[in-house]
Amino acid sequence: WCTERGAAPGSVFGLKEAPEVRYRQWNIHDADATVIFGDVRSAGSQLTAQETARTGKPLLLNPTAEELLDFLRACQVHVLNVVGNRASVDPDVEASVRRVLTEALQALLKEGADR
């Protein structure tokens, strides 16, 4: 996982940074689905949406934790590509994404533990 400040620790959910070259296409190809957080009209979001459409991969835009959880279940997602605006463009994006991902992934973990 990478931010404008560089690579962030990925030990929580096994996250890892993709190589620079063609990272967007690789991430979409390697994932079961993609979720975009932030301004979906940005150039990066538009390129991501076009690539997911080209590959036929599921795409979700700016979900709540509940919407993300439903999406993960419905699409049987094991590998999720998470993209969004830079903090310099949207200063609140990191906290928002962290909250949504944490709530959704913790709910999935709890479901697994309850089985």
N, C-alpha and C positions, 0 to 999 in steps of 0.2 A: 504494500500500500504505500502510496507516495503522495506527498503534499508539496506545496511550494517551498517548504522548509527542508525538503529532502525526504528520504525514506523514513517511514514511521514504523515502530515495532509491530510485528505481525503475529506475535505469539498468542494473542487472545483467540483468534479464529483461524489460525494457520494461514494468514494472508502473506502474499509475497509480491514483490515488485516485478513488473514485466520489463523485458528489454526495450530500449528506446525505439528501435527500428520496427515499424509497422505494429506498434503495441496495440493500437485500437483494434485492428483486424484480428490480431492474435488473441486478444482478450475475448472478443466476441466469439471467435471460433472455438476457443477452449472452454467457454462457459455454456451452461445449459440455457441461460437467460441473462438479460441485462436490465438494470434499473438505473434511471437517470434522476438525479436530484438537482434542483436549481432551475435556471432559465433554459427552458427547452428550445428557445429560439437562438441560443448561442451557436457559433460555428461548430464547436466540438460536439455539442448535443445533436445538431443536425447531421453531422457526419456519422455519429454513432447510430442514430435512428435509420439513416439510409443503409448502413452496413447490416444492421439487424434485419431490416426488410429484405435486403438482398440474400441473406443467408437463411431467412425464414425462422430466425430465433425469436422467442418471446421478448417483449419489451414492456416495461412498466414505467410510468412517469410520475415523479413526485408523490409516492404513496405515503399513507399513514402506516403505522406499524401493523394494524389489522389488515389493511389492503395488501401489504407486502407478505404477510403470513399466508393469506389466502392464495396469492400468486405463487408462492413457493410450493404450497401444497398442490395446487391445480396443475402446475407445470412440472411437478416432480423434480424440482431444482436441487441439484447436488453441488453445482459450481455456479456462483452468481457473480456476474461482472457488475461492479458498482462504479458509476461515473457521476461527475457533477462539476459545477463551477469551481473555480479557484477561490480561495478565501479572500483574495484581493478584489474579486468581483462581487462576492457575496460573503461578507464577514460571518454570517450566522450559519453558513452551510455545514461546517464541520460538526457543530453541536447538534444540529437537526438530524444529520445523517447518522451520527453516532447513536442518538436516542432511538430513532426508528429501527436501525439495524439491531441494536442491543435488545429492544423489546421483542422484535419478531424472532430473532435467533434464540433468545432465552425461552420463548414460548415453545419453539420447536424442540429444544433440548428437554423441556419439561414434559412435552408429549411423549418423547422417546423414553423418558425415565418412567412414565406412568404406564407404559405398555407391559 
